[in-house]
Amino acid sequence: MEMYTDRLKLRLVEPVDAEPMELLINDKEIARTTLGIPHPYPSGAAAAFIRRRQEAAEKGEGFSFSVLDRLSETFMGIVGLRIDPAHHHAELAYWLGRAHWNQGYCSEAAQCVLRFALQDLKLHRIWAAAMTRNPASFRVMEKMGMKHEGVFRGHVLKDGAYEDLTYYALLRSELS
C-alpha cells in the first residue's frame, strides 16, 4: 500500500526500514518528546517494531507508514494508526528525524494518513495526544483540523517525571 503527497511517499513499514529508522530514532530530542520511544534506542528494536506493525496491518488493527522523500526515497520517519475496531476509532502517532523538523513534512504525512483512516477505512474518529511541552506536535494536529479535547494532567510518567498530555480528535463528519 502506497500513498503520495506533493513531496512525500508513504508506504507500509518494511524490514529495509530498520537500519535508517534506528539511525534517526536514536536521538535524545525525539525520545524526550514522545511517549513510547526510549533513549538510547535499543539495537534491533526497529526490526521488532516493524514485525509487530506488519502483523497489526495483516489483522487490520493498525498501520504504520514509512515517510519517504518522494524523489530520493530517503527514510524520514513514521506515521501510524492504532485501530480500535470495536469503536471504529484510531490513535494517530508520528515522529520524524530531527533533520526533517520545521519543514511541514510531518503535517503533510499525518494529513495523508488521517484522510486514509477516515475516508478509506471509514473510521468514525481519529485522536492523538502530545505532551503539553511539545507544542510542535499539537500544532500538527491543529493544522489537520483536529479539535482540542482537553488536557490530562500528570497522565504519564516519562523519564521519572509526570507529564501532562493534550488530546485532539477529528470525526469523519468534520473532515473538510
CYANA upper distance limits for C-alpha pairs under 8 A (distance plus 0.5 A):
  1 MET  CA     11 ARG  CA      6.22
  1 MET  CA     12 LEU  CA      6.72
  2 GLU  CA      9 LYS  CA      7.49
  2 GLU  CA     10 LEU  CA      6.08
  2 GLU  CA     11 ARG  CA      4.90
  2 GLU  CA     12 LEU  CA      7.59
  3 MET  CA      9 LYS  CA      6.40
  3 MET  CA     10 LEU  CA      5.56
  3 MET  CA     11 ARG  CA      6.90
  3 MET  CA    112 CYS  CA      8.07
  4 TYR  CA      8 LEU  CA      6.22
  4 TYR  CA      9 LYS  CA      5.11
  4 TYR  CA     10 LEU  CA      6.61
  4 TYR  CA     70 ARG  CA      8.14
  4 TYR  CA    112 CYS  CA      8.38
  5 THR  CA      9 LYS  CA      7.01
  5 THR  CA    108 GLU  CA      7.64
  5 THR  CA    109 ALA  CA      8.01
  5 THR  CA    112 CYS  CA      7.73
  6 ASP  CA     70 ARG  CA      8.35
  7 ARG  CA     69 ASP  CA      6.83
  7 ARG  CA     70 ARG  CA      5.85
  7 ARG  CA     71 LEU  CA      8.19
  8 LEU  CA     67 VAL  CA      7.23
  8 LEU  CA     68 LEU  CA      6.16
  8 LEU  CA     69 ASP  CA      5.37
  8 LEU  CA     70 ARG  CA      4.81
  8 LEU  CA     71 LEU  CA      8.42
  8 LEU  CA    105 TYR  CA      8.32
  8 LEU  CA    108 GLU  CA      8.47
  8 LEU  CA    109 ALA  CA      7.68
  9 LYS  CA     67 VAL  CA      6.66
  9 LYS  CA     68 LEU  CA      5.61
  9 LYS  CA     69 ASP  CA      6.68
  9 LYS  CA     70 ARG  CA      5.38
  9 LYS  CA     73 GLU  CA      7.92
 10 LEU  CA     65 PHE  CA      6.14
 10 LEU  CA     66 SER  CA      6.02
 10 LEU  CA     67 VAL  CA      5.40
 10 LEU  CA     68 LEU  CA      6.64
 10 LEU  CA    109 ALA  CA      7.90
 11 ARG  CA     65 PHE  CA      5.53
 11 ARG  CA     66 SER  CA      5.96
 11 ARG  CA     67 VAL  CA      7.63
 12 LEU  CA     54 GLN  CA      8.30
 12 LEU  CA     63 PHE  CA      7.42
 12 LEU  CA     64 SER  CA      6.26
 12 LEU  CA     65 PHE  CA      4.88
 12 LEU  CA     66 SER  CA      6.48
 13 VAL  CA     17 ASP  CA      7.12
 13 VAL  CA     50 ILE  CA      6.67
 13 VAL  CA     53 ARG  CA      8.05
 13 VAL  CA     54 GLN  CA      7.66
 13 VAL  CA     64 SER  CA      6.48
 13 VAL  CA     65 PHE  CA      5.85
 13 VAL  CA     66 SER  CA      5.69
 14 GLU  CA     18 ALA  CA      8.16
 14 GLU  CA     50 ILE  CA      7.02
 14 GLU  CA     54 GLN  CA      8.36
 15 PRO  CA     47 ALA  CA      6.80
 15 PRO  CA     50 ILE  CA      6.96
 15 PRO  CA     51 ARG  CA      8.22
 17 ASP  CA     21 MET  CA      6.29
 17 ASP  CA     66 SER  CA      8.12
 17 ASP  CA     75 PHE  CA      7.77
 18 ALA  CA     22 GLU  CA      6.66
 18 ALA  CA     44 GLY  CA      8.37
 18 ALA  CA     46 ALA  CA      5.51
 18 ALA  CA     47 ALA  CA      5.68
 18 ALA  CA     50 ILE  CA      7.81
 19 GLU  CA     23 LEU  CA      6.87
 19 GLU  CA     46 ALA  CA      8.04
 20 PRO  CA     24 LEU  CA      6.86
 20 PRO  CA     75 PHE  CA      6.96
 21 MET  CA     25 ILE  CA      6.39
 21 MET  CA     46 ALA  CA      7.10
 21 MET  CA     75 PHE  CA      7.81
 21 MET  CA     77 GLY  CA      7.39
 22 GLU  CA     26 ASN  CA      6.38
 22 GLU  CA     41 TYR  CA      7.75
 22 GLU  CA     43 SER  CA      7.92
 22 GLU  CA     45 ALA  CA      8.44
 22 GLU  CA     46 ALA  CA      6.63
 24 LEU  CA     76 MET  CA      8.29
 24 LEU  CA     77 GLY  CA      8.14
 24 LEU  CA     96 LEU  CA      8.39
 24 LEU  CA     97 GLY  CA      5.58
 24 LEU  CA     98 ARG  CA      8.03
 25 ILE  CA     30 ILE  CA      7.11
 25 ILE  CA     31 ALA  CA      8.13
 25 ILE  CA     37 ILE  CA      8.43
 25 ILE  CA     41 TYR  CA      7.43
 25 ILE  CA     97 GLY  CA      7.02
 26 ASN  CA     30 ILE  CA      8.23
 26 ASN  CA     31 ALA  CA      8.24
 26 ASN  CA     39 HIS  CA      6.90
 26 ASN  CA     40 PRO  CA      6.36
 26 ASN  CA     41 TYR  CA      5.50
 27 ASP  CA     31 ALA  CA      6.92
 27 ASP  CA     39 HIS  CA      7.45
 27 ASP  CA     40 PRO  CA      7.93
 27 ASP  CA     41 TYR  CA      8.45
 28 LYS  CA     32 ARG  CA      6.37
 28 LYS  CA     39 HIS  CA      6.31
 28 LYS  CA     40 PRO  CA      7.76
 29 GLU  CA     33 THR  CA      7.18
 29 GLU  CA     98 ARG  CA      8.40
 30 ILE  CA     34 THR  CA      6.85
 30 ILE  CA     37 ILE  CA      8.09
 30 ILE  CA     95 TRP  CA      7.98
 30 ILE  CA     97 GLY  CA      8.00
 30 ILE  CA     98 ARG  CA      7.89
 31 ALA  CA     35 LEU  CA      8.07
 31 ALA  CA     36 GLY  CA      8.29
 31 ALA  CA     37 ILE  CA      5.56
 31 ALA  CA     38 PRO  CA      6.00
 31 ALA  CA     39 HIS  CA      6.25
 33 THR  CA    130 ALA  CA      8.48
 33 THR  CA    131 MET  CA      7.25
 33 THR  CA    133 ARG  CA      8.22
 33 THR  CA    134 ASN  CA      6.67
 34 THR  CA     95 TRP  CA      8.46
 34 THR  CA    130 ALA  CA      8.01
 34 THR  CA    131 MET  CA      8.07
 35 LEU  CA    158 LYS  CA      7.62
 37 ILE  CA     41 TYR  CA      7.67
 38 PRO  CA     42 PRO  CA      8.44
 41 TYR  CA     45 ALA  CA      7.82
 44 GLY  CA     48 ALA  CA      7.25
 45 ALA  CA     49 PHE  CA      6.59
 46 ALA  CA     50 ILE  CA      6.61
 47 ALA  CA     51 ARG  CA      6.81
 48 ALA  CA     52 ARG  CA      6.79
 49 PHE  CA     53 ARG  CA      6.67
 50 ILE  CA     54 GLN  CA      6.56
 51 ARG  CA     55 GLU  CA      6.78
 52 ARG  CA     56 ALA  CA      6.73
 53 ARG  CA     57 ALA  CA      6.68
 53 ARG  CA     62 GLY  CA      7.62
 53 ARG  CA     63 PHE  CA      7.04
 53 ARG  CA     64 SER  CA      6.70
 54 GLN  CA     58 GLU  CA      6.81
 54 GLN  CA     63 PHE  CA      8.09
 54 GLN  CA     64 SER  CA      8.42
 55 GLU  CA     59 LYS  CA      6.88
 56 ALA  CA     60 GLY  CA      6.54
 56 ALA  CA     61 GLU  CA      5.39
 56 ALA  CA     62 GLY  CA      5.72
 56 ALA  CA     63 PHE  CA      7.30
 57 ALA  CA     61 GLU  CA      6.44
 57 ALA  CA     62 GLY  CA      5.68
 57 ALA  CA     63 PHE  CA      5.63
 57 ALA  CA     64 SER  CA      8.35
 60 GLY  CA     83 ILE  CA      8.10
 61 GLU  CA     82 ARG  CA      6.77
 61 GLU  CA     83 ILE  CA      5.48
 61 GLU  CA     84 ASP  CA      7.37
 61 GLU  CA     85 PRO  CA      7.61
 62 GLY  CA     80 GLY  CA      7.81
 62 GLY  CA     81 LEU  CA      5.61
 62 GLY  CA     82 ARG  CA      4.96
 62 GLY  CA     83 ILE  CA      5.55
 63 PHE  CA     80 GLY  CA      6.04
 63 PHE  CA     81 LEU  CA      5.71
 63 PHE  CA     82 ARG  CA      7.36
 64 SER  CA     78 ILE  CA      7.09
 64 SER  CA     79 VAL  CA      6.34
 64 SER  CA     80 GLY  CA      4.51
 64 SER  CA     81 LEU  CA      6.78
 65 PHE  CA     78 ILE  CA      6.08
 65 PHE  CA     79 VAL  CA      5.80
 65 PHE  CA     80 GLY  CA      6.38
 66 SER  CA     75 PHE  CA      7.37
 66 SER  CA     76 MET  CA      7.95
 66 SER  CA     77 GLY  CA      6.49
 66 SER  CA     78 ILE  CA      5.32
 66 SER  CA     79 VAL  CA      7.24
 67 VAL  CA     75 PHE  CA      6.57
 67 VAL  CA     76 MET  CA      5.88
 67 VAL  CA     77 GLY  CA      5.73
 67 VAL  CA     78 ILE  CA      6.07
 67 VAL  CA     79 VAL  CA      7.51
 67 VAL  CA    109 ALA  CA      7.40
 68 LEU  CA     72 SER  CA      8.34
 68 LEU  CA     73 GLU  CA      5.41
 68 LEU  CA     74 THR  CA      5.71
 68 LEU  CA     75 PHE  CA      5.14
 68 LEU  CA     76 MET  CA      6.02
 68 LEU  CA     77 GLY  CA      8.00
 69 ASP  CA     73 GLU  CA      5.19
 69 ASP  CA     74 THR  CA      5.68
 69 ASP  CA     75 PHE  CA      7.30
 69 ASP  CA     76 MET  CA      7.57
 70 ARG  CA     74 THR  CA      8.48
 76 MET  CA     96 LEU  CA      6.14
 76 MET  CA     97 GLY  CA      6.26
 76 MET  CA    100 HIS  CA      7.26
 77 GLY  CA     94 TYR  CA      8.13
 77 GLY  CA     95 TRP  CA      6.17
 77 GLY  CA     96 LEU  CA      4.64
 77 GLY  CA     97 GLY  CA      6.36
 78 ILE  CA     94 TYR  CA      6.06
 78 ILE  CA     95 TRP  CA      6.12
 78 ILE  CA     96 LEU  CA      6.96
 79 VAL  CA     92 LEU  CA      7.84
 79 VAL  CA     93 ALA  CA      6.32
 79 VAL  CA     94 TYR  CA      4.77
 79 VAL  CA     95 TRP  CA      7.15
 79 VAL  CA    109 ALA  CA      7.51
 79 VAL  CA    110 ALA  CA      6.77
 79 VAL  CA    113 VAL  CA      7.76
 80 GLY  CA     92 LEU  CA      6.29
 80 GLY  CA     93 ALA  CA      5.80
 80 GLY  CA     94 TYR  CA      6.69
 80 GLY  CA    113 VAL  CA      8.16
 81 LEU  CA     90 ALA  CA      6.44
 81 LEU  CA     91 GLU  CA      5.97
 81 LEU  CA     92 LEU  CA      5.28
 81 LEU  CA     93 ALA  CA      6.97
 82 ARG  CA     90 ALA  CA      5.71
 82 ARG  CA     91 GLU  CA      5.65
 82 ARG  CA     92 LEU  CA      7.31
 83 ILE  CA     88 HIS  CA      7.87
 83 ILE  CA     89 HIS  CA      6.45
 83 ILE  CA     90 ALA  CA      4.66
 83 ILE  CA     91 GLU  CA      7.10
 84 ASP  CA     88 HIS  CA      6.49
 84 ASP  CA     89 HIS  CA      6.00
 84 ASP  CA     90 ALA  CA      6.25
 85 PRO  CA     89 HIS  CA      7.25
 88 HIS  CA    122 LYS  CA      8.48
 88 HIS  CA    123 LEU  CA      5.43
 88 HIS  CA    124 HIS  CA      5.91
 88 HIS  CA    125 ARG  CA      7.33
 89 HIS  CA    123 LEU  CA      5.95
 89 HIS  CA    124 HIS  CA      6.13
 89 HIS  CA    125 ARG  CA      5.13
 89 HIS  CA    126 ILE  CA      6.10
 89 HIS  CA    127 TRP  CA      8.23
 90 ALA  CA    123 LEU  CA      7.99
 90 ALA  CA    125 ARG  CA      7.12
 90 ALA  CA    126 ILE  CA      5.51
 90 ALA  CA    127 TRP  CA      6.87
 91 GLU  CA    126 ILE  CA      6.31
 91 GLU  CA    127 TRP  CA      5.45
 91 GLU  CA    128 ALA  CA      5.97
 92 LEU  CA    110 ALA  CA      8.46
 92 LEU  CA    114 LEU  CA      8.15
 92 LEU  CA    126 ILE  CA      7.07
 92 LEU  CA    127 TRP  CA      6.52
 92 LEU  CA    128 ALA  CA      5.64
 93 ALA  CA    128 ALA  CA      6.94
 93 ALA  CA    129 ALA  CA      8.35
 94 TYR  CA    106 CYS  CA      8.05
 94 TYR  CA    110 ALA  CA      7.78
 95 TRP  CA    106 CYS  CA      7.98
 96 LEU  CA    100 HIS  CA      6.81
 96 LEU  CA    101 TRP  CA      7.34
 96 LEU  CA    106 CYS  CA      7.34
 97 GLY  CA    101 TRP  CA      7.50
100 HIS  CA    105 TYR  CA      7.45
101 TRP  CA    105 TYR  CA      7.86
101 TRP  CA    106 CYS  CA      8.10
104 GLY  CA    108 GLU  CA      6.67
105 TYR  CA    109 ALA  CA      6.58
106 CYS  CA    110 ALA  CA      6.39
106 CYS  CA    140 VAL  CA      7.52
107 SER  CA    111 GLN  CA      6.40
107 SER  CA    140 VAL  CA      5.65
107 SER  CA    141 MET  CA      8.23
107 SER  CA    143 LYS  CA      7.40
107 SER  CA    144 MET  CA      7.58
108 GLU  CA    112 CYS  CA      6.91
109 ALA  CA    113 VAL  CA      6.97
110 ALA  CA    114 LEU  CA      6.52
110 ALA  CA    140 VAL  CA      8.35
110 ALA  CA    144 MET  CA      8.33
111 GLN  CA    115 ARG  CA      6.71
111 GLN  CA    144 MET  CA      6.33
112 CYS  CA    116 PHE  CA      6.82
113 VAL  CA    117 ALA  CA      6.65
114 LEU  CA    118 LEU  CA      6.76
114 LEU  CA    126 ILE  CA      7.80
115 ARG  CA    119 GLN  CA      6.06
115 ARG  CA    120 ASP  CA      7.90
116 PHE  CA    120 ASP  CA      5.51
116 PHE  CA    121 LEU  CA      6.93
117 ALA  CA    121 LEU  CA      5.43
117 ALA  CA    122 LYS  CA      6.89
117 ALA  CA    123 LEU  CA      6.40
117 ALA  CA    126 ILE  CA      8.14
118 LEU  CA    122 LYS  CA      5.32
118 LEU  CA    123 LEU  CA      5.43
118 LEU  CA    124 HIS  CA      7.17
118 LEU  CA    125 ARG  CA      7.90
118 LEU  CA    126 ILE  CA      8.16
118 LEU  CA    171 LEU  CA      8.46
118 LEU  CA    172 ARG  CA      5.96
118 LEU  CA    175 LEU  CA      8.43
119 GLN  CA    123 LEU  CA      8.02
119 GLN  CA    172 ARG  CA      8.11
122 LYS  CA    172 ARG  CA      8.15
123 LEU  CA    172 ARG  CA      7.45
124 HIS  CA    171 LEU  CA      6.17
124 HIS  CA    172 ARG  CA      5.76
124 HIS  CA    173 SER  CA      8.43
125 ARG  CA    169 ALA  CA      7.35
125 ARG  CA    170 LEU  CA      6.21
125 ARG  CA    171 LEU  CA      4.92
125 ARG  CA    172 ARG  CA      6.59
126 ILE  CA    169 ALA  CA      5.97
126 ILE  CA    170 LEU  CA      5.92
126 ILE  CA    171 LEU  CA      7.04
127 TRP  CA    167 TYR  CA      7.63
127 TRP  CA    168 TYR  CA      6.10
127 TRP  CA    169 ALA  CA      4.53
127 TRP  CA    170 LEU  CA      6.98
128 ALA  CA    141 MET  CA      8.01
128 ALA  CA    167 TYR  CA      6.33
128 ALA  CA    168 TYR  CA      5.93
128 ALA  CA    169 ALA  CA      6.80
129 ALA  CA    138 PHE  CA      8.15
129 ALA  CA    165 LEU  CA      6.67
129 ALA  CA    166 THR  CA      6.03
129 ALA  CA    167 TYR  CA      4.99
129 ALA  CA    168 TYR  CA      6.85
130 ALA  CA    134 ASN  CA      7.03
130 ALA  CA    135 PRO  CA      8.49
130 ALA  CA    137 SER  CA      6.71
130 ALA  CA    138 PHE  CA      6.70
130 ALA  CA    165 LEU  CA      5.91
130 ALA  CA    166 THR  CA      5.97
130 ALA  CA    167 TYR  CA      7.27
131 MET  CA    135 PRO  CA      8.35
131 MET  CA    163 GLU  CA      6.98
131 MET  CA    164 ASP  CA      6.28
131 MET  CA    165 LEU  CA      5.00
131 MET  CA    166 THR  CA      6.68
132 THR  CA    163 GLU  CA      8.19
132 THR  CA    164 ASP  CA      6.27
132 THR  CA    165 LEU  CA      6.05
132 THR  CA    166 THR  CA      6.26
134 ASN  CA    138 PHE  CA      7.57
135 PRO  CA    139 ARG  CA      6.50
136 ALA  CA    140 VAL  CA      7.03
137 SER  CA    141 MET  CA      7.33
138 PHE  CA    142 GLU  CA      6.74
138 PHE  CA    166 THR  CA      8.27
138 PHE  CA    168 TYR  CA      8.36
139 ARG  CA    143 LYS  CA      6.60
140 VAL  CA    144 MET  CA      6.96
141 MET  CA    145 GLY  CA      7.17
141 MET  CA    146 MET  CA      5.94
141 MET  CA    147 LYS  CA      8.49
141 MET  CA    168 TYR  CA      7.26
142 GLU  CA    146 MET  CA      5.77
142 GLU  CA    147 LYS  CA      7.41
142 GLU  CA    148 HIS  CA      8.44
145 GLY  CA    170 LEU  CA      7.66
145 GLY  CA    175 LEU  CA      8.26
146 MET  CA    168 TYR  CA      6.16
146 MET  CA    169 ALA  CA      5.47
146 MET  CA    170 LEU  CA      5.30
147 LYS  CA    168 TYR  CA      5.70
147 LYS  CA    169 ALA  CA      5.86
147 LYS  CA    170 LEU  CA      6.69
148 HIS  CA    166 THR  CA      8.14
148 HIS  CA    167 TYR  CA      6.55
148 HIS  CA    168 TYR  CA      4.90
148 HIS  CA    169 ALA  CA      7.25
149 GLU  CA    166 THR  CA      8.16
149 GLU  CA    167 TYR  CA      5.97
149 GLU  CA    168 TYR  CA      5.82
149 GLU  CA    169 ALA  CA      7.45
150 GLY  CA    166 THR  CA      6.31
150 GLY  CA    167 TYR  CA      6.06
150 GLY  CA    168 TYR  CA      7.94
151 VAL  CA    164 ASP  CA      7.15
151 VAL  CA    165 LEU  CA      6.02
151 VAL  CA    166 THR  CA      4.79
151 VAL  CA    167 TYR  CA      6.68
152 PHE  CA    164 ASP  CA      6.14
152 PHE  CA    165 LEU  CA      5.71
152 PHE  CA    166 THR  CA      6.87
152 PHE  CA    167 TYR  CA      8.35
153 ARG  CA    163 GLU  CA      7.49
153 ARG  CA    164 ASP  CA      4.88
153 ARG  CA    165 LEU  CA      7.04
154 GLY  CA    162 TYR  CA      5.33
154 GLY  CA    163 GLU  CA      5.31
154 GLY  CA    164 ASP  CA      5.19
154 GLY  CA    165 LEU  CA      8.04
155 HIS  CA    162 TYR  CA      7.13
155 HIS  CA    163 GLU  CA      6.44
155 HIS  CA    164 ASP  CA      6.09
155 HIS  CA    165 LEU  CA      6.89
156 VAL  CA    162 TYR  CA      6.00
156 VAL  CA    163 GLU  CA      5.85
156 VAL  CA    164 ASP  CA      7.56
156 VAL  CA    165 LEU  CA      8.18
157 LEU  CA    161 ALA  CA      5.95
157 LEU  CA    162 TYR  CA      4.93
157 LEU  CA    163 GLU  CA      6.63
158 LYS  CA    162 TYR  CA      6.75
158 LYS  CA    163 GLU  CA      7.21
170 LEU  CA    174 GLU  CA      6.91
170 LEU  CA    175 LEU  CA      7.75
171 LEU  CA    175 LEU  CA      7.34
